[in-house]
């Protein structure tokens, strides 16, 4: 049973809807089709998803906010043979022929460090991830999962819906992006566990009246800036974090988040190798039994207690005259400044130092570059100081809450970001 915007839909409903869809589009057991699906209606999308999964075919879920031309491009990139765009009448695509394979869940990588690519994971891999997640992460067993994130993304679909159903729970899907409505829904549920983005959690923590807390929240997708973490942690009775990548799904879960960089304990169906300490970091490399090693391009290390700690994206690191700068350190320092609400640090080519730190930031009032520089000089080393700063109305984030520093740097180089008020480039 699933609750979607206040309406309950039981197993029989999805069985009947799935059978109807299967008959209409020709789904049967052992189907090897690759279907791209983009539906604005969540009930119809999930009916479609369960039908394809039952037939063990392959499906590419596409965020419902995706315009048709972009959805079609994604479907072609993923080599899908049919696109269902808000209709059960398919557009037939010219897919490249490939050997018949078992059905898979298809996802496009985030593209934060390069061109997005199609990731294909078998239904057996998905089932194993769900079983490992449920067996290991026991804290939410008496909580009601509230999913306020896209159900077309692995976070909401696998960790939210499929995990809840495996536990015998009724997941509550909230489709509106209105944080005040989301708070209302949470207040009506006993022991709710909110699956959402860092940006939404931060907004909710600021909206909560004094003395009120979120019962439980899960964060994923991108590292919480330290100032955000401090505020969200103070306004949550339970705060969890999970870490993963497109190729492997969820890698680790933190059942009691005490620091933003503590990603969690690696799930038992996976093995992870990385650095041994904060002074001896290494790339996080993940492998399942008999599987290919997955290089995450994340720098991290394992503490003695087994906690996986995140340091930085390898591709995001900025080399200033031979000295490494982690953008997160710069962002945490800037966002601790009064009035600053969000920030992203990224690399900018410099003919003298090779690379320098550039910064976009948003604030509740005009904040000058000089003020930013003076503040940072008290909290950062000289090579970490931003050399170019622009105040913008809003930091550009992707639908999943992530920031693509590569995209920000390119847009900045093209002169896209216009400074507001006193926040001018230095």
PAKE-853595 format. One record per residue (C-alpha): residue number from 1; residue in one letter; x, y, z. Coordinates in steps of 0.001 Angstrom, whole numbers. Last residue first. Example, Ala and Ser with C-alpha at 12.3 -4.5 7.8 and 13.67 -1.06 7.14 Angstrom:
// PAKE-853595
2,S,13670,-1060,7140;
1,A,12300,-4500,7800;
END
This chain:
// PAKE-853595
426,X,37175,41442,-7029;
425,X,33893,40537,-8638;
424,X,30943,42427,-7210;
423,X,28791,41574,-4223;
422,X,27834,45139,-3314;
421,X,24532,45096,-5179;
420,X,23967,41918,-7095;
419,X,26546,40492,-9488;
418,X,25359,39030,-12777;
417,X,26202,35401,-13428;
416,X,26242,34409,-17099;
415,X,29669,35790,-17972;
414,X,30621,32773,-20113;
413,X,33388,31913,-17640;
412,X,30776,31880,-14867;
411,X,28633,29477,-16858;
410,X,31602,27162,-17357;
409,X,32608,27326,-13680;
408,X,29023,26685,-12537;
407,X,28731,23687,-14883;
406,X,31963,22136,-13611;
405,X,30950,22919,-10036;
404,X,27780,20899,-10585;
403,X,25772,21491,-7423;
402,X,23500,18760,-6101;
401,X,19978,19318,-4816;
400,X,18427,16464,-6793;
399,X,16836,18887,-9286;
398,X,20219,20510,-9918;
397,X,21424,23551,-8024;
396,X,22241,27068,-9212;
395,X,23019,29303,-6210;
394,X,20346,31986,-5892;
393,X,20194,35789,-6014;
392,X,23862,36085,-6917;
391,X,26853,37618,-5139;
390,X,30042,37235,-7160;
389,X,33517,36596,-5782;
388,X,36949,36318,-7390;
387,X,40138,35567,-5513;
386,X,38590,33231,-2973;
385,X,41022,32549,-113;
384,X,42271,28971,203;
383,X,45905,29791,-647;
382,X,45967,32353,2200;
381,X,44789,29887,4830;
380,X,41174,30161,5939;
379,X,39161,31415,8912;
378,X,40316,34984,9619;
377,X,41172,35704,5972;
376,X,37722,34387,5068;
375,X,35946,37180,6958;
374,X,38123,39893,5405;
373,X,37596,38417,1931;
372,X,33829,38181,2331;
371,X,33647,41762,3647;
370,X,35726,42996,713;
369,X,33528,41113,-1731;
368,X,30575,43052,-369;
367,X,27463,41585,1224;
366,X,24083,42875,43;
365,X,21286,41344,2126;
364,X,19836,37864,2759;
363,X,22851,36359,1060;
362,X,23837,34310,-1972;
361,X,27349,33256,-2880;
360,X,29395,32437,-5972;
359,X,33102,31908,-5398;
358,X,36355,31541,-7321;
357,X,39420,29753,-5959;
356,X,42588,29974,-8028;
355,X,44350,27678,-10455;
354,X,47750,27661,-12172;
353,X,49122,30098,-9582;
352,X,50454,32744,-12010;
351,X,48322,32311,-15130;
350,X,45169,31621,-13113;
349,X,42414,29280,-14249;
348,X,39308,29380,-12073;
347,X,38281,26555,-9785;
346,X,35025,26376,-7861;
345,X,33480,27479,-4570;
344,X,29720,27361,-4100;
343,X,27790,29364,-1532;
342,X,24485,29607,313;
341,X,22740,31803,2892;
340,X,25299,34491,3764;
339,X,23716,36989,6211;
338,X,26157,36233,9055;
337,X,29314,34425,7909;
336,X,29310,30681,8621;
335,X,28446,30202,4970;
334,X,31825,31582,3902;
333,X,33830,29213,6101;
332,X,31756,26170,5134;
331,X,32067,27077,1444;
330,X,35853,27377,1616;
329,X,36240,24015,3369;
328,X,33798,22413,921;
327,X,35886,23606,-2043;
326,X,38875,21473,-929;
325,X,42080,23358,-1713;
324,X,45242,21422,-2531;
323,X,48570,23281,-2604;
322,X,50769,23086,-5698;
321,X,50452,26774,-6565;
320,X,46695,26578,-5998;
319,X,45355,23155,-6998;
318,X,41575,23094,-6667;
317,X,39814,19819,-5802;
316,X,36457,19400,-7517;
315,X,37432,16425,-9707;
314,X,38603,14413,-6692;
313,X,35286,15084,-4981;
312,X,36074,15925,-1396;
311,X,36722,14613,2118;
310,X,33996,12072,2913;
309,X,34293,9885,6009;
308,X,33308,6212,6052;
307,X,32764,5085,9639;
306,X,34413,1725,10358;
305,X,35144,2351,14049;
304,X,38839,2848,13217;
303,X,37915,5642,10822;
302,X,37699,4969,7100;
301,X,38953,7562,4608;
300,X,37716,9806,1831;
299,X,38271,11200,-1639;
298,X,35429,10661,-4095;
297,X,36096,9703,-7719;
296,X,33634,6817,-7191;
295,X,35789,4096,-8756;
294,X,33607,1009,-9052;
293,X,35398,-2348,-8914;
292,X,33657,-4915,-11089;
291,X,31495,-7456,-9316;
290,X,32305,-10875,-7886;
289,X,30933,-9925,-4513;
288,X,30181,-6203,-4668;
287,X,32927,-3635,-5121;
286,X,33467,-21,-4114;
285,X,36499,2247,-4481;
284,X,36587,5438,-2372;
283,X,39657,7356,-3511;
282,X,42273,7876,-842;
281,X,43015,9947,2225;
280,X,46092,9571,4437;
279,X,46138,12589,6731;
278,X,42428,12321,7513;
277,X,43004,8616,8073;
276,X,43173,5199,6413;
275,X,42289,6078,2833;
274,X,39793,4118,721;
273,X,38530,590,97;
272,X,34876,-374,76;
271,X,33245,-3811,89;
270,X,29553,-4240,-612;
269,X,26748,-6619,424;
268,X,27348,-5641,4057;
267,X,26381,-1962,3671;
266,X,29284,396,4417;
265,X,28901,2375,7636;
264,X,28086,6063,7371;
263,X,28806,9218,5411;
262,X,30392,11173,8260;
261,X,31223,14470,6481;
260,X,28363,16439,8061;
259,X,29194,15407,11613;
258,X,27029,13774,14279;
257,X,24640,11731,12150;
256,X,23171,8758,13971;
255,X,22263,5875,11664;
254,X,24920,6763,9033;
253,X,24307,4653,5950;
252,X,26808,3444,3338;
251,X,26946,2371,-306;
250,X,23460,3077,-1680;
249,X,23292,2438,-5417;
248,X,26342,870,-7053;
247,X,26755,2631,-10415;
246,X,24748,5766,-9596;
245,X,26701,6522,-6444;
244,X,26083,6197,-2729;
243,X,26007,7849,655;
242,X,23260,7843,3241;
241,X,22651,10189,6118;
240,X,20393,9989,9151;
239,X,19171,12635,11589;
238,X,16949,11762,14541;
237,X,15390,14300,16908;
236,X,15854,17024,14319;
235,X,16053,20818,14815;
234,X,19593,20956,16226;
233,X,20851,18599,13510;
232,X,19271,20791,10822;
231,X,20960,23942,12139;
230,X,24401,22405,12607;
229,X,24195,20616,9260;
228,X,23287,23811,7435;
227,X,26260,25659,8978;
226,X,28534,22681,8125;
225,X,27494,22527,4467;
224,X,25545,19294,3952;
223,X,27304,16959,1543;
222,X,25309,16053,-1554;
221,X,22936,13320,-2638;
220,X,21555,12215,683;
219,X,19831,13411,3824;
218,X,17389,11416,5938;
217,X,15143,13038,8511;
216,X,13501,12017,11778;
215,X,11066,13623,14235;
214,X,11511,17132,12862;
213,X,11633,19451,15828;
212,X,9431,22035,17548;
211,X,10686,24183,20446;
210,X,10874,27408,18464;
209,X,8644,27214,15407;
208,X,9971,25252,12426;
207,X,10511,27352,9287;
206,X,14315,27484,9525;
205,X,14689,23715,9927;
204,X,12203,23251,7078;
203,X,14317,25322,4688;
202,X,17484,23402,5588;
201,X,15718,20076,5123;
200,X,14449,21244,1721;
199,X,17963,22270,600;
198,X,19486,19022,1863;
197,X,17032,17023,-265;
196,X,14242,14821,1071;
195,X,13395,11541,2763;
194,X,11472,12431,5918;
193,X,10950,9800,8599;
192,X,7610,10382,10318;
191,X,7047,9178,13917;
190,X,3254,9599,13993;
189,X,1998,11459,10946;
188,X,-191,14593,10968;
187,X,2704,16913,11852;
186,X,4676,15642,8857;
185,X,1838,16523,6475;
184,X,1605,20074,7837;
183,X,5373,20481,7559;
182,X,5163,19405,3910;
181,X,2450,21977,3314;
180,X,4722,24687,4702;
179,X,7633,23394,2590;
178,X,5667,23778,-679;
177,X,7393,21529,-3215;
176,X,4256,19451,-3606;
175,X,4503,15756,-4416;
174,X,4274,14198,-973;
173,X,4597,10410,-1078;
172,X,3761,8522,2112;
171,X,5275,5035,2248;
170,X,3099,2385,3906;
169,X,5363,-74,5725;
168,X,5787,-3821,5202;
167,X,9563,-3547,5507;
166,X,10020,-4535,1846;
165,X,7387,-1935,939;
164,X,9353,747,2789;
163,X,12624,-274,1098;
162,X,10985,-179,-2336;
161,X,9434,3273,-1777;
160,X,12133,5383,-97;
159,X,15509,3770,-624;
158,X,14640,2467,-4094;
157,X,12313,5067,-5629;
156,X,13091,8169,-3573;
155,X,16872,7883,-3555;
154,X,17040,6049,-6887;
153,X,15398,8988,-8695;
152,X,12037,8737,-10489;
151,X,10244,9028,-7152;
150,X,11457,12622,-6989;
149,X,11819,13926,-3411;
148,X,9403,14436,-536;
147,X,9083,10794,492;
146,X,7641,10372,3974;
145,X,8728,7056,5479;
144,X,6663,6097,8545;
143,X,8832,5092,11508;
142,X,8795,1894,13603;
141,X,11458,123,11495;
140,X,13407,3359,11034;
139,X,16404,2368,13259;
138,X,17042,-999,11557;
137,X,19444,28,8790;
136,X,21320,-3229,8245;
135,X,18666,-5776,7262;
134,X,16573,-3236,5338;
133,X,19509,-1797,3379;
132,X,20952,-5245,2609;
131,X,17583,-6492,1333;
130,X,17042,-3347,-755;
129,X,20527,-3543,-2272;
128,X,20032,-7222,-3104;
127,X,16723,-6528,-4832;
126,X,18318,-3750,-6899;
125,X,21170,-6026,-7938;
124,X,18691,-8750,-8910;
123,X,16723,-6152,-10886;
122,X,19870,-5541,-12905;
121,X,21636,-2180,-12798;
120,X,22225,-43,-15907;
119,X,23957,3340,-15651;
118,X,23565,5640,-18657;
117,X,26061,8470,-18956;
116,X,25980,12171,-18101;
115,X,28875,14164,-19524;
114,X,31425,15196,-16938;
113,X,31929,16043,-13272;
112,X,28373,16880,-12167;
111,X,26879,14695,-14891;
110,X,24350,13227,-12461;
109,X,24562,9722,-13926;
108,X,21578,8662,-16006;
107,X,19569,5803,-14617;
106,X,18393,2478,-16000;
105,X,16797,-258,-13916;
104,X,17521,-3525,-15637;
103,X,15836,-6448,-17346;
102,X,17973,-9472,-18178;
101,X,20025,-9093,-21346;
100,X,19431,-9661,-25056;
99,X,22507,-8719,-27088;
98,X,22469,-5186,-28419;
97,X,20824,-3434,-31345;
96,X,21109,328,-31361;
95,X,17803,1992,-30588;
94,X,15857,3836,-33268;
93,X,12996,5111,-31123;
92,X,9317,4204,-31193;
91,X,7151,6835,-29530;
90,X,4812,4949,-27279;
89,X,1091,5374,-26783;
88,X,544,4911,-23058;
87,X,899,8673,-22713;
86,X,2609,11229,-20480;
85,X,5823,10651,-22452;
84,X,6276,6941,-23060;
83,X,9510,6540,-25014;
82,X,10384,3287,-26764;
81,X,13570,1564,-27948;
80,X,15764,2931,-25187;
79,X,19470,3363,-25975;
78,X,20112,5367,-22763;
77,X,21266,8326,-24889;
76,X,18094,7980,-26982;
75,X,15864,8090,-23901;
74,X,17777,11050,-22482;
73,X,17397,12956,-25772;
72,X,13667,12210,-25825;
71,X,13306,13492,-22274;
70,X,15185,16688,-23190;
69,X,12926,17304,-26219;
68,X,9800,16518,-24112;
67,X,10531,18866,-21239;
66,X,11685,17198,-17971;
65,X,9554,18127,-14948;
64,X,8313,14526,-14706;
63,X,11836,13267,-13907;
62,X,12609,10381,-16253;
61,X,12605,6741,-15151;
60,X,14546,4524,-17592;
59,X,13021,1053,-17565;
58,X,14197,-2429,-18493;
57,X,12002,-5550,-18648;
56,X,11599,-7955,-15742;
55,X,7856,-8330,-16487;
54,X,7125,-7508,-12836;
53,X,9558,-4569,-13013;
52,X,7811,-3205,-16094;
51,X,4388,-3443,-14433;
50,X,5681,-1970,-11165;
49,X,7139,1017,-13040;
48,X,4004,1655,-15106;
47,X,1809,1661,-12020;
46,X,4408,3905,-10357;
45,X,4234,6391,-13241;
44,X,434,6344,-13339;
43,X,192,7060,-9617;
42,X,2907,9738,-9877;
41,X,1093,11712,-12608;
40,X,3540,13798,-14659;
39,X,4726,10713,-16497;
38,X,8116,10246,-18172;
37,X,8978,6648,-18997;
36,X,11879,5382,-21130;
35,X,11342,1721,-21937;
34,X,14052,-758,-22847;
33,X,12430,-3978,-24109;
32,X,13755,-7422,-23178;
31,X,10463,-8936,-22014;
30,X,11012,-12160,-20079;
29,X,7484,-12189,-18728;
28,X,5090,-10132,-20818;
27,X,4563,-6488,-21687;
26,X,2663,-5737,-24894;
25,X,1923,-2025,-24448;
24,X,-1801,-2298,-23756;
23,X,-1724,-5686,-22042;
22,X,1059,-4603,-19701;
21,X,-681,-1314,-18909;
20,X,-3849,-3142,-17884;
19,X,-1877,-5700,-15875;
18,X,-17,-2882,-14106;
17,X,-3240,-1065,-13259;
16,X,-4748,-4257,-11826;
15,X,-1628,-5114,-9817;
14,X,-1218,-1471,-8746;
13,X,-4770,-1374,-7402;
12,X,-4484,-4809,-5794;
11,X,-1398,-3705,-3854;
10,X,-3276,-816,-2290;
9,X,-3508,2846,-3227;
8,X,-4228,5321,-429;
7,X,-4909,8995,-1232;
6,X,-3408,11800,889;
5,X,-964,13096,-1713;
4,X,142,9579,-2601;
3,X,-196,6880,57;
2,X,1221,3491,-904;
1,X,0,0,0;
END
